Amino acid sequence: MNEFFNKDIISIRDLTKENLESIYDSTNKIIEMDSSERREIARGKALGYLFFEPSTRTRLSFQSAMALIGGTSFGIADVQSSSIQKGESLADTVKIMSGYTDALVLRHTLDGSSRFAAEISEKPLINAGSGTEEHPTQAIQDLFTIKKELKKIDGLKIGIVGGSLTANPAARLGLKITSVKTAEELAMVICSVGLAQNLAALRALVTHGIQKGHMRLHAKSVAMSINTPEKFFDDVVSEMIDSGEIKAWKAQDILHEKTLKQKDPININPKNQFNGLGAAAGKIILFGEHAVVYGESAIALPIENAAQVVIEKTEKCSQFIFNGYEQYILDKESSEYSYMLILVQKICELLEIKNHKFKLNIISRIPISMGLGSSASFAVAIIRAIISLYDLPLTNDRVNAIAFECEKISHGNPSGIDNTVATYGRPILFRKNTKIENLENNNLKSLPILIAISKQSSRTVDVVKEVSLRYEKDVSLYSNIFKQLGRISKDSVIALREHNLEKIGAMMNVSHGLLNAIGISNNELEKMVYLARSKGALGAKITGSGGGGSIIILCPEKEQAITDAFELAGYGIISMNISRCE
């Protein structure tokens, strides 16, 4: 039985070693056939090609291969001569072409286009290059050649020579930084860097040793990456070195432990008449991020008690204390957290409270700017704390409405999904200007989801703006993608209620491909998704706005293995507790 029948070839990562061996065995058999027998393989079959950027060797190699096995090929080699020039979308072109052919080959300038097209096409699709992403058939061919010549692949060190430097993002950046114009100049730069490294190594050898010095330098970099306060910095660095785990997650654990031992911990006491207490949920978007901004459906799940706030009046300038150790004066325009001052002023304005001077103590279970709804959870928790402080009779609906106005400060044009989950703390099916559907049930509570935190934060407002600009350039293309994402959200409700984890995982993977197609993923997020799937996850995808931030992982029976893998790679990991936030 042909294991590749009706299967797409989008990424080399989708293929196992056994898959590659099967391809190579079949290739060798075809090579050994006589020409007349070979021409019977694909007789009566048609290959369609869609090349949205110039190509000579790739396109001709597909055409030649199809001819050699008795098939025909036709398609678009010049977009200027097709209906694309008149505004036809990629989705429409793929649909039409798949109706005329038995398989499709696509090359496109947009990252994620092949995975998106594969979801649209009625016939199997081969990726011949998607923007700056990979070219899987070239990789398959290269590995075949290596194996044929060297009789093996395992254990080999492979270098790449030649090719267009401008096609490699890292190479482009290097050329820009160094401003080299010739090979001689590049050689001089390389020699200079090598000499500097050797001199640094010699200095280390005659002082405290290379390994020790490198370890401490690396530990300092990790401590800086998590914004370790100065008073804890040296201790965090030393304890990481002593533990042998110089990782961001280890630094965060050490820092958290030290903040708990402070002499003046935050006193969360709801009976204190001078304090107001508030709490709120964070969120993950299971399906439908970005599409929800354009009126499509999305599913969001709460991270319970993501933020807790204690607030008290003060006659002095407003203060913000974050997780017990970071303290900021909010009356200064230059403050890193001046947003908090604006937020409090907005809340007081809407509640008709004149006093804007407060001392805010915030404990957050979720990191900021990581796609987990921190801004909405902070807003809701502060609103509830102020309500508690002034004993105001406000309903959750009113809290949600105020939080939505607060979200406009940080996001410009929010959908309303973040503040809704933060306020009600329930799993929901959300669509703008429609009644919210509560999805809370026992099956949802047992969803085995992990949140993996990347090393790159992102601002939702910036990513949403970038997507909006792309949308305006090709409304038809992006509208189709958003409709697909919205349809997945609605279709997943049945799978959620039936607790069909395999179906949910498959939907997560498709959703991630579509989100990649709109340009909100990056190399790090793709590596994280691949790591999760390679360790047995049923599904893994971006959650939130993307551009950095977090991914979510569906991992029944694989939670520990995936947790270990991500911690080893230096990523933070959060185990979800999906339940109502009381």
C-alpha positions in Angstrom: 0.0 0.0 0.0 1.3 3.5 -0.9 1.7 5.4 2.4 1.9 8.7 0.5 -1.4 8.3 -1.4 -3.3 11.6 -1.2 -0.7 13.0 1.3 0.7 16.5 1.1 4.5 17.1 1.2 4.8 20.5 3.0 7.8 20.1 5.3 10.8 17.8 5.6 9.9 17.7 9.3 6.6 15.9 8.5 8.6 12.9 7.2 10.0 10.2 9.3 13.3 8.3 8.6 11.1 5.4 7.5 9.2 7.7 5.1 12.5 8.8 3.5 13.7 5.2 3.2 10.4 4.3 1.4 10.9 7.2 -1.0 14.5 6.2 -1.8 13.5 2.5 -2.3 10.8 3.5 -4.7 13.2 5.9 -6.5 15.7 3.1 -7.0 13.1 0.8 -8.4 11.9 3.5 -10.9 15.5 4.1 -12.0 16.0 0.4 -12.7 12.8 0.1 -14.9 13.1 0.2 -18.7 11.6 3.4 -20.3 8.4 1.7 -21.6 7.6 0.3 -18.2 8.4 3.6 -16.5 6.0 5.6 -18.7 3.1 3.5 -17.4 3.4 4.7 -13.8 1.5 8.0 -14.3 -0.2 7.5 -17.6 -3.5 9.5 -17.6 -2.4 11.6 -14.6 -1.9 15.4 -14.6 0.4 17.5 -12.4 -0.5 21.1 -12.0 2.1 23.7 -11.1 1.6 27.2 -9.6 4.7 29.3 -9.5 4.1 32.7 -8.0 7.8 33.6 -8.2 10.4 32.9 -11.0 11.8 29.4 -11.2 13.8 27.5 -13.8 15.3 24.3 -12.4 12.5 23.4 -9.9 9.7 23.9 -12.4 11.5 22.1 -15.2 12.5 19.2 -12.9 8.9 18.6 -12.0 7.8 18.8 -15.6 10.6 16.5 -16.7 9.9 13.9 -14.0 6.2 13.8 -14.8 7.0 13.3 -18.5 9.4 10.5 -17.8 6.7 8.5 -15.9 4.1 9.0 -18.6 2.1 11.9 -17.1 1.4 15.4 -18.2 1.9 18.8 -16.5 0.6 22.2 -17.0 0.0 25.4 -14.9 1.1 28.9 -14.2 4.7 29.9 -14.6 4.0 33.6 -15.1 1.4 35.2 -12.8 1.3 38.2 -15.2 -0.5 36.0 -17.7 -3.1 34.5 -15.3 -6.3 35.7 -13.5 -4.1 36.4 -10.5 -3.2 39.7 -12.2 -6.9 40.6 -12.1 -7.2 40.0 -8.4 -8.0 36.3 -8.1 -7.0 35.0 -4.7 -4.6 32.2 -3.9 -7.4 30.1 -2.5 -9.5 30.5 -5.6 -6.6 29.7 -7.9 -5.8 26.5 -5.9 -9.4 25.4 -5.9 -9.7 25.7 -9.6 -6.4 24.1 -10.4 -7.0 21.2 -8.1 -10.2 20.4 -10.1 -8.1 20.0 -13.3 -5.3 17.9 -11.9 -4.3 14.9 -9.8 -1.6 16.7 -7.8 -0.3 20.3 -7.3 3.1 21.9 -7.0 3.2 25.3 -5.4 5.9 28.0 -5.1 4.8 31.2 -3.4 6.5 34.3 -1.9 4.4 34.2 1.3 5.5 32.2 4.4 3.0 29.5 5.2 1.3 29.6 1.8 1.9 25.9 1.0 0.3 24.8 4.3 -2.6 27.1 3.7 -3.0 25.9 0.1 -2.9 22.3 1.2 -6.0 22.9 3.4 -7.8 24.4 0.4 -6.8 22.0 -2.3 -8.9 18.9 -3.1 -5.7 17.2 -4.3 -2.4 16.5 -2.7 0.0 19.4 -2.7 3.8 19.6 -2.9 5.6 22.6 -1.4 8.2 23.8 -3.9 9.1 26.8 -1.7 7.0 29.0 0.6 8.6 32.4 1.1 11.6 32.2 3.4 10.7 28.7 4.5 12.0 25.4 3.4 12.0 23.5 0.0 11.3 19.9 1.1 11.7 18.1 -2.2 15.2 19.7 -2.7 16.1 18.4 0.8 14.8 14.9 -0.1 16.8 15.0 -3.3 20.0 16.2 -1.6 19.7 13.4 1.0 19.1 10.8 -1.7 22.3 11.9 -3.6 24.4 11.9 -0.4 23.2 8.4 0.5 23.8 7.2 -3.0 27.3 8.5 -3.1 28.4 7.8 0.6 26.1 4.8 1.3 24.8 6.5 4.5 23.3 9.6 6.0 23.5 9.1 9.7 26.4 10.8 11.5 27.5 13.0 8.6 28.4 16.6 9.0 27.0 18.5 6.0 28.0 21.9 4.8 26.3 24.1 2.2 28.4 26.0 -0.3 27.0 28.5 -2.8 23.4 29.6 -3.4 22.1 33.1 -3.2 23.2 34.9 -0.1 20.2 37.2 -0.3 17.9 34.2 0.1 19.2 33.5 3.6 17.9 35.9 6.3 21.0 35.4 8.5 23.3 35.9 5.6 21.5 39.1 4.7 21.8 40.4 8.2 25.5 39.6 8.4 26.2 41.4 5.2 24.3 44.4 6.4 26.2 44.5 9.7 29.6 44.0 8.2 29.1 46.1 5.0 31.4 43.7 3.1 31.4 43.9 -0.6 34.0 41.3 -1.6 35.1 37.8 -0.6 38.5 39.3 0.5 36.8 41.7 2.9 34.7 38.9 4.3 37.8 36.8 4.9 39.4 39.7 6.7 36.4 40.0 9.0 36.4 36.3 9.7 40.1 36.3 10.6 39.6 39.3 12.9 36.8 37.6 14.7 38.8 34.4 15.1 41.8 36.3 16.4 39.6 38.1 19.0 38.2 34.8 20.1 41.6 33.3 20.5 42.9 36.2 22.5 39.9 36.0 24.8 40.5 32.3 25.3 44.1 32.9 26.2 43.1 35.5 28.7 40.6 33.1 30.3 43.2 30.3 30.4 45.7 32.4 32.4 43.1 33.8 34.8 40.1 31.7 36.0 39.7 29.2 33.2 37.6 29.1 30.1 34.8 26.9 31.4 34.2 28.8 34.6 34.3 32.2 33.0 32.0 31.1 30.2 29.5 29.6 32.6 29.3 32.8 34.7 29.0 35.0 31.6 26.2 32.7 30.3 24.5 32.8 33.7 24.6 36.6 33.8 23.0 36.7 30.3 20.2 34.4 31.5 19.6 36.4 34.6 19.4 39.6 32.6 17.0 38.0 30.1 14.3 37.6 32.9 14.9 41.1 34.2 16.3 40.0 37.6 16.4 43.0 40.0 19.8 44.2 41.0 19.5 43.2 44.6 18.9 39.5 43.6 21.2 39.4 40.6 24.4 38.0 42.0 22.6 35.4 44.1 20.5 34.2 41.1 23.7 33.9 39.0 25.6 32.0 41.6 22.7 29.6 42.4 22.2 28.8 38.7 25.9 27.9 38.4 25.9 25.8 41.5 22.8 23.9 40.3 24.3 23.2 36.9 21.0 24.4 35.3 21.8 27.7 33.5 18.3 28.1 32.1 15.7 30.9 32.1 13.2 28.6 33.9 15.8 27.9 36.7 16.5 31.6 37.1 12.8 32.3 37.4 12.4 29.6 40.1 15.3 31.0 42.1 14.0 34.5 41.8 10.5 33.5 42.8 11.8 31.7 45.9 13.8 34.7 47.0 10.9 37.1 46.6 8.8 34.9 48.9 11.4 35.4 51.7 11.2 39.2 51.6 10.7 40.9 55.0 7.6 42.9 53.8 5.6 40.4 51.6 2.4 41.6 50.1 -0.4 41.1 52.6 -3.5 40.0 50.8 -6.2 40.5 53.5 -9.7 41.0 52.3 -10.8 42.0 55.9 -8.5 45.0 55.9 -10.8 47.9 55.6 -8.1 50.1 54.1 -7.4 47.6 51.2 -9.3 46.5 48.2 -8.9 43.1 46.8 -9.4 41.9 43.2 -8.6 38.8 41.0 -9.0 37.9 37.4 -8.4 35.1 34.9 -5.8 35.1 32.1 -6.6 33.3 28.9 -5.4 31.2 26.1 -7.0 31.3 22.6 -7.6 27.7 21.6 -8.9 28.6 18.2 -9.6 31.7 16.2 -7.0 34.4 17.2 -6.9 37.3 14.7 -10.0 36.0 12.9 -12.0 37.1 15.9 -10.9 40.7 15.2 -12.6 40.4 11.8 -15.9 39.1 13.1 -15.2 35.4 13.1 -15.7 32.9 16.0 -13.0 32.1 18.5 -12.7 29.8 21.5 -10.9 31.0 24.6 -10.1 29.1 27.9 -9.3 30.8 31.2 -6.1 30.6 33.3 -7.6 30.9 36.7 -6.4 33.5 39.2 -3.8 34.8 36.7 -3.7 38.1 38.5 -4.4 39.2 42.1 -4.4 42.9 43.1 -4.4 44.6 46.5 -5.0 48.3 46.3 -4.8 51.0 49.0 -5.2 54.8 49.0 -2.2 57.0 49.4 -1.6 60.7 49.8 1.7 60.3 48.0 2.3 59.6 44.3 0.8 56.4 42.9 3.0 53.3 43.2 3.0 49.9 41.4 4.6 46.9 43.0 4.9 43.9 40.8 5.3 40.3 42.2 6.6 41.7 45.5 10.0 43.1 44.4 9.7 45.5 41.5 8.5 48.9 42.6 7.7 51.8 40.3 6.5 55.4 40.9 3.7 55.9 38.4 3.6 59.7 38.4 6.7 59.8 36.3 6.1 59.9 32.5 9.3 58.1 31.9 8.2 55.1 34.0 8.4 51.7 32.3 4.9 51.0 33.7 3.3 54.4 33.0 0.6 52.3 31.3 -0.6 51.3 34.8 -1.1 55.0 35.7 -3.1 55.6 32.5 -5.1 52.4 33.2 -6.0 53.4 36.8 -7.0 56.9 35.7 -9.3 55.5 33.0 -10.9 53.1 35.5 -11.4 55.9 38.0 -12.9 58.1 35.3 -15.4 55.5 34.3 -16.3 54.7 37.9 -16.5 58.5 38.7 -13.8 58.3 41.4 -11.8 61.5 41.9 -8.8 60.1 43.8 -6.2 58.6 41.4 -3.5 58.0 43.9 -3.1 54.4 44.9 -0.6 51.8 45.9 -1.0 48.8 43.6 0.3 45.4 44.7 0.0 42.9 41.8 0.8 39.2 41.9 0.8 37.7 38.4 0.9 34.0 37.5 1.5 34.8 33.8 4.3 36.7 32.1 3.6 40.0 30.4 3.4 40.4 26.6 3.3 36.6 26.0 -0.2 36.3 24.5 -1.8 35.1 27.7 -4.1 38.1 28.4 -2.0 39.9 31.0 -3.3 43.4 30.2 -7.0 42.3 30.4 -6.4 40.3 33.7 -4.6 43.3 35.2 -7.5 45.6 34.2 -10.2 43.3 35.6 -8.3 42.6 38.8 -7.7 46.4 39.4 -11.3 47.2 38.6 -12.5 44.6 41.2 -9.9 45.9 43.8 -11.2 49.5 43.4 -14.8 48.2 43.6 -13.9 46.4 46.8 -12.0 49.4 48.2 -15.0 51.8 47.7 -17.7 49.1 48.2 -19.3 49.8 44.8 -22.3 47.6 43.7 -21.1 46.7 40.2 -22.1 43.6 38.3 -19.7 41.4 36.2 -21.3 42.8 33.0 -20.3 46.3 34.1 -16.8 45.2 35.1 -16.5 43.6 31.6 -17.6 46.8 29.9 -15.1 48.9 31.8 -12.3 46.3 31.1 -13.2 46.5 27.4 -12.6 50.3 27.4 -9.3 49.6 29.2 -8.2 47.2 26.5 -8.6 50.0 23.9 -5.6 51.7 25.6 -3.2 48.8 25.0 -4.7 47.2 21.9 -6.4 50.0 20.0 -9.2 47.9 18.4 -9.7 44.9 20.7 -12.2 42.1 19.9 -13.4 41.9 23.5 -12.5 38.3 24.0 -9.6 38.9 26.4 -11.6 41.0 28.9 -14.6 38.7 28.6 -12.6 35.6 29.7 -10.8 37.7 32.4 -14.1 38.8 33.8 -16.2 35.7 33.8 -13.4 33.1 34.0 -15.2 30.6 31.8 -14.4 28.7 28.6 -16.3 30.5 25.8 -17.2 30.5 22.2 -16.9 34.2 21.3 -17.9 36.3 18.4 -18.2 40.1 18.4 -21.7 41.6 18.9 -23.3 38.2 19.5 -24.3 36.3 22.6 -21.4 34.5 24.3 -21.7 30.7 24.5 -20.5 29.1 27.7 -18.5 26.0 27.0 -17.9 25.0 30.6 -18.3 21.2 31.2 -16.4 18.3 32.7 -14.6 17.4 29.5 -13.1 20.8 29.1 -11.7 20.6 32.6 -9.7 17.5 31.7 -8.0 19.0 28.6 -4.3 18.2 29.1 -2.8 21.5 27.9 0.6 22.9 28.5 1.7 26.5 27.8 5.2 27.0 26.5 6.7 30.5 26.9 9.1 31.6 24.1 12.1 33.8 24.7 10.6 36.7 22.6 7.8 38.9 23.8 5.5 40.8 21.5 3.0 43.6 21.6 -0.5 42.6 20.5 -1.2 46.0 19.1 1.9 45.9 16.8 1.1 42.4 15.5 -2.6 43.2 14.9 -1.5 46.3 13.0 0.8 44.2 10.8 -1.9 41.7 10.0 -4.3 44.6 9.2 -1.9 46.0 6.7 -1.5 42.6 5.0 -5.3 42.2 5.0 -5.8 45.5 3.3 -3.3 44.5 0.5 -5.2 41.2 -0.2 -8.7 41.3 1.4 -9.9 38.2 -0.5 -6.9 36.0 0.6 -7.0 37.0 4.2 -10.8 36.9 4.5 -10.7 33.3 3.3 -8.0 32.4 5.9 -10.0 34.1 8.7 -13.2 32.3 7.6 -11.3 29.0 7.8 -10.1 29.9 11.3 -13.6 30.8 12.4 -15.0 27.6 10.9 -12.5 25.6 12.9 -13.6 27.3 16.1 -17.3 26.5 15.5 -16.5 22.9 14.4 -14.3 22.2 17.4 -17.2 22.7 19.8 -18.5 19.2 19.1 -15.0 17.7 19.4 -14.6 19.5 22.8 -17.9 18.2 24.1 -17.2 14.7 22.9 -13.7 14.9 24.4 -12.2 13.8 21.0 -8.6 14.7 21.7 -7.2 13.5 18.4 -9.7 15.7 16.5 -8.9 18.7 18.7 -5.2 18.1 18.2 -5.6 17.9 14.4 -7.6 21.1 14.4 -4.9 22.8 16.5 -2.3 21.8 13.9 -4.3 23.0 11.0 -5.1 26.2 12.8 -1.3 26.8 13.4 -0.7 26.4 9.7 -3.3 29.0 8.9 -1.8 31.4 11.5 1.6 30.9 10.0 0.1 31.8 6.6 -0.9 35.2 7.9 2.6 35.9 9.0 2.4 35.8 12.8 4.8 33.0 13.4 8.6 33.1 13.5 11.6 30.6 13.6 11.5 30.2 17.4 7.8 29.5 17.5 8.0 27.0 14.7 10.9 25.2 16.5 8.8 25.1 19.6 5.8 23.6 17.8 8.0 21.0 16.1 9.6 20.1 19.5 6.2 19.6 21.0 4.9 17.4 18.1 8.2 15.4 18.0 7.7 14.5 21.7 4.3 13.1 21.2 1.9 16.1 21.3 -1.4 15.6 19.5 -1.5 19.3 18.6 0.6 22.4 19.1 -0.1 26.0 17.9 0.5 29.7 18.6 -1.9 31.2 21.1 -2.6 34.9 21.1 -1.3 37.5 18.7 1.9 35.7 17.8 5.1 37.4 16.7 6.7 35.8 19.8 4.8 35.0 23.0 3.6 31.5 23.7 2.3 28.2 22.2 -0.2 25.8 23.6 0.3 22.0 23.5 -2.3 19.2 23.7 -0.4 16.3 25.3 -2.3 13.4 26.8 0.1 10.9 28.5 3.1 13.0 27.3 3.0 15.9 29.7 6.2 15.1 31.6 8.3 14.2 28.5 7.2 17.4 26.8 7.8 19.5 30.0 11.3 18.0 30.4 12.1 18.7 26.7 11.1 22.3 26.9 12.8 23.0 30.2 16.0 21.4 28.8 15.7 23.8 25.8 15.4 26.8 28.2 11.7 27.5 27.8 9.2 28.3 30.6 6.3 25.9 30.9 2.8 26.3 32.5 0.4 23.4 33.1 -3.2 24.6 32.4 -6.0 24.3 34.9 -9.1 24.8 32.9 -12.0 25.6 35.2 -14.2 28.4 36.3 -12.5 31.2 38.1 -14.7 31.9 41.2 
